[in-house]
């Protein structure tokens, strides 16, 4: 199956805890039977298609597809995709800086986009 088909078939559920701050959805690779989806995203990261981004102080690799960005809860190169359970997350794209760098003062709500530039590292 193509990656976009795997994404469309996945049983995405709302991350209720983050509804008002950083809304996103997730599936569990093992429990939800999404090992093939996890492996497909993992392969894209291996092929260099991921983008390094920051969520406050945490750096992670993200894959941008259509209207969403996808990421794992763990660093993609720190687990075995065929054995370890992992969370696959997705969030709608903001189409602004927050897709790449989240900084203090940001929220996940479009109306709260801060005007200050991103922090330099």
Secondary structure by P-SEA (a helix, b strand, c coil): ccaaaaaaaccccccccccccccbbbbbcccccaaaaaaaaaaaaaaccbbbbbcccbbbbbbbcccbbbbbcccccccccccbbbbbbbbcccccccccccccccccccccccccccccc
